[in-house]
Amino acid sequence: MTKPVIAAVNGSAAGGGFEIALACDMIVAAEHARFLLPEARLGFAHGRRYVDLHRRIPFNIAMHLMMTGEPISASEAARWGLVNEVAPRGEALAAAFRHANKICESAPLAVEGLKEVMRYISHLSAKDGFAAIRNPPGELRKSKALEDSEDSREGARAFMEKRKPRWKGR
């Protein structure tokens, strides 16, 4: 998916629901939301998105969540960096839309390129990540092409002219 995806969690995100939230680029949670991975307590261990969990939060916290099945609150999830914002009860969706609207003020090609780069380098070491950015492999073609885009030139002009840019997505 090339567009940003923001999860708005307004209740419990358990098992598969937690996996869906982890597949998103950002997570906004209502203050009463909970996150839990009950698989170990149910006698099984699977989940493709859990591979990414320890990249978002400390390894030992991820292991605790997976092995105990204990829920964590939205505020705990925010403290560990899993959740971008904790919203008042009933306002998670509105908060997610605020984030989306803020993203919409940015150049669409830049947002798409940055998402592409972040997804690609998230599993690399810092050294390999810097090398991939300096000399992009085929998977990062879009982000490299952005440097020559009309939007890139418009962003620089708008900055110099102290005005809001007018993005065209090309």
BALO-436534 format. One record per residue (C-alpha): residue number from 1; z negated, y, x. Coordinates in steps of 0.25 Angstrom, whole numbers, plus 5000, padded with zeros to 4 digits. Each point is the difference from the previous one (the first is absolute). Layout:
BEGIN
+-----+------+------+------+
|   i |    Z |    Y |    X |
+-----+------+------+------+
| NUM |    Z |    Y |    X |
...
+-----+------+------+------+
END
This chain:
BEGIN
+-----+------+------+------+
|   i |    Z |    Y |    X |
+-----+------+------+------+
|   1 | 5000 | 5000 | 5000 |
|   2 | 5004 | 5013 | 5006 |
|   3 | 4992 | 5009 | 4991 |
|   4 | 4985 | 5002 | 5001 |
|   5 | 4992 | 4992 | 4992 |
|   6 | 4986 | 5004 | 4995 |
|   7 | 4990 | 4991 | 4994 |
|   8 | 4990 | 5006 | 4989 |
|   9 | 4989 | 4990 | 4999 |
|  10 | 4992 | 5003 | 4987 |
|  11 | 4991 | 4987 | 5000 |
|  12 | 4999 | 4987 | 5008 |
|  13 | 5011 | 4997 | 5010 |
|  14 | 4997 | 4985 | 5002 |
|  15 | 5008 | 4990 | 5007 |
|  16 | 5015 | 5002 | 4996 |
|  17 | 4996 | 5014 | 4995 |
|  18 | 4995 | 5003 | 5014 |
|  19 | 5012 | 4995 | 5006 |
|  20 | 5009 | 5009 | 4992 |
|  21 | 4991 | 5012 | 5004 |
|  22 | 5002 | 4996 | 5015 |
|  23 | 5015 | 4999 | 4998 |
|  24 | 5000 | 5015 | 4997 |
|  25 | 5001 | 5012 | 5010 |
|  26 | 4987 | 5007 | 4994 |
|  27 | 4989 | 4996 | 4991 |
|  28 | 4992 | 5009 | 4991 |
|  29 | 4988 | 4994 | 4993 |
|  30 | 4991 | 5005 | 4988 |
|  31 | 4986 | 5001 | 5004 |
|  32 | 4996 | 4987 | 4993 |
|  33 | 5011 | 4992 | 5006 |
|  34 | 4997 | 4987 | 5007 |
|  35 | 5008 | 4992 | 5010 |
|  36 | 4998 | 4985 | 5002 |
|  37 | 5006 | 4988 | 5006 |
|  38 | 4994 | 4988 | 4992 |
|  39 | 5009 | 4989 | 5006 |
|  40 | 4989 | 4994 | 5010 |
|  41 | 4991 | 4999 | 4988 |
|  42 | 5010 | 4993 | 4992 |
|  43 | 5004 | 4990 | 5010 |
|  44 | 5013 | 5005 | 5006 |
|  45 | 5005 | 5009 | 5010 |
|  46 | 5014 | 5007 | 4999 |
|  47 | 5005 | 5014 | 4998 |
|  48 | 5012 | 5005 | 5008 |
|  49 | 4995 | 5015 | 4999 |
|  50 | 4987 | 4996 | 5006 |
|  51 | 5007 | 4999 | 5014 |
|  52 | 5001 | 5016 | 4999 |
|  53 | 4985 | 5001 | 4996 |
|  54 | 4994 | 5000 | 5014 |
|  55 | 5010 | 5010 | 5004 |
|  56 | 4995 | 5010 | 4990 |
|  57 | 4985 | 4997 | 5002 |
|  58 | 4992 | 4995 | 5011 |
|  59 | 5002 | 4985 | 5002 |
|  60 | 4985 | 4996 | 4998 |
|  61 | 5000 | 5007 | 4987 |
|  62 | 5013 | 4993 | 4995 |
|  63 | 4994 | 4987 | 5004 |
|  64 | 4987 | 5003 | 4992 |
|  65 | 5008 | 5004 | 4988 |
|  66 | 5009 | 4987 | 5001 |
|  67 | 4989 | 4990 | 5003 |
|  68 | 4989 | 5005 | 4991 |
|  69 | 5008 | 5005 | 4988 |
|  70 | 4990 | 5011 | 4998 |
|  71 | 5006 | 5012 | 4993 |
|  72 | 5000 | 5014 | 5007 |
|  73 | 4999 | 5013 | 4993 |
|  74 | 5011 | 5011 | 5000 |
|  75 | 4991 | 5009 | 5009 |
|  76 | 4998 | 4988 | 5010 |
|  77 | 5015 | 4998 | 5000 |
|  78 | 5002 | 5015 | 5003 |
|  79 | 4990 | 4999 | 5011 |
|  80 | 5008 | 4989 | 5007 |
|  81 | 5013 | 5007 | 4998 |
|  82 | 5006 | 4991 | 4990 |
|  83 | 5000 | 5010 | 4989 |
|  84 | 5006 | 5014 | 5001 |
|  85 | 4992 | 5007 | 4989 |
|  86 | 4989 | 4996 | 4991 |
|  87 | 5002 | 5007 | 4986 |
|  88 | 4991 | 5003 | 4989 |
|  89 | 5000 | 4989 | 4989 |
|  90 | 5013 | 5000 | 4992 |
|  91 | 5007 | 5009 | 5010 |
|  92 | 5006 | 4991 | 5010 |
|  93 | 5014 | 5000 | 4994 |
|  94 | 4999 | 5016 | 5000 |
|  95 | 4996 | 5000 | 5015 |
|  96 | 5011 | 4990 | 5003 |
|  97 | 5010 | 5009 | 4994 |
|  98 | 4994 | 5012 | 5008 |
|  99 | 5003 | 4992 | 5012 |
| 100 | 5014 | 4997 | 4996 |
| 101 | 5003 | 5014 | 4996 |
| 102 | 4995 | 5005 | 5014 |
| 103 | 5010 | 4989 | 5006 |
| 104 | 5011 | 5005 | 4991 |
| 105 | 4999 | 5014 | 5007 |
| 106 | 5004 | 4993 | 5013 |
| 107 | 5014 | 4997 | 5004 |
| 108 | 5004 | 4987 | 4994 |
| 109 | 5008 | 4994 | 5012 |
| 110 | 4988 | 5004 | 5009 |
| 111 | 4990 | 4992 | 4990 |
| 112 | 5009 | 4988 | 5000 |
| 113 | 5002 | 5000 | 5015 |
| 114 | 4985 | 5002 | 5003 |
| 115 | 4997 | 4988 | 4990 |
| 116 | 5010 | 4992 | 5008 |
| 117 | 4995 | 5003 | 5013 |
| 118 | 4985 | 4998 | 4996 |
| 119 | 5003 | 4986 | 4994 |
| 120 | 5008 | 4996 | 5012 |
| 121 | 4990 | 5004 | 5011 |
| 122 | 4987 | 4997 | 4992 |
| 123 | 5000 | 4986 | 5006 |
| 124 | 5004 | 5004 | 5014 |
| 125 | 4991 | 5004 | 5012 |
| 126 | 5000 | 5015 | 5003 |
| 127 | 5009 | 4998 | 5012 |
| 128 | 5010 | 4992 | 4992 |
| 129 | 4999 | 5011 | 4989 |
| 130 | 5003 | 5011 | 5009 |
| 131 | 5012 | 4993 | 5006 |
| 132 | 5006 | 4997 | 4986 |
| 133 | 4999 | 5014 | 4996 |
| 134 | 5007 | 5005 | 5013 |
| 135 | 5011 | 4990 | 4999 |
| 136 | 5000 | 4995 | 4986 |
| 137 | 5005 | 4986 | 4997 |
| 138 | 5010 | 4998 | 4988 |
| 139 | 4988 | 4999 | 4990 |
| 140 | 4997 | 5015 | 5003 |
| 141 | 5014 | 5005 | 4998 |
| 142 | 4997 | 5009 | 4988 |
| 143 | 4989 | 5007 | 5007 |
| 144 | 5009 | 5003 | 5012 |
| 145 | 5011 | 5005 | 4991 |
| 146 | 4990 | 5010 | 4994 |
| 147 | 5000 | 5008 | 5013 |
| 148 | 5015 | 5004 | 4996 |
| 149 | 4998 | 5002 | 4985 |
| 150 | 5002 | 5012 | 4992 |
| 151 | 4986 | 5000 | 4996 |
| 152 | 4995 | 5000 | 5014 |
| 153 | 5008 | 5013 | 5003 |
| 154 | 4995 | 5006 | 4986 |
| 155 | 4986 | 4997 | 5004 |
| 156 | 5001 | 5007 | 5013 |
| 157 | 5007 | 5012 | 4994 |
| 158 | 4990 | 5001 | 4989 |
| 159 | 4989 | 5000 | 5010 |
| 160 | 5006 | 5011 | 5008 |
| 161 | 5003 | 5008 | 4987 |
| 162 | 4986 | 4998 | 4995 |
| 163 | 5004 | 4994 | 4987 |
| 164 | 4999 | 4987 | 4992 |
| 165 | 5011 | 4990 | 5004 |
| 166 | 5011 | 4996 | 4990 |
| 167 | 5002 | 4985 | 5002 |
| 168 | 5013 | 4993 | 4997 |
| 169 | 4997 | 4986 | 5005 |
| 170 | 5011 | 5000 | 5009 |
+-----+------+------+------+
END
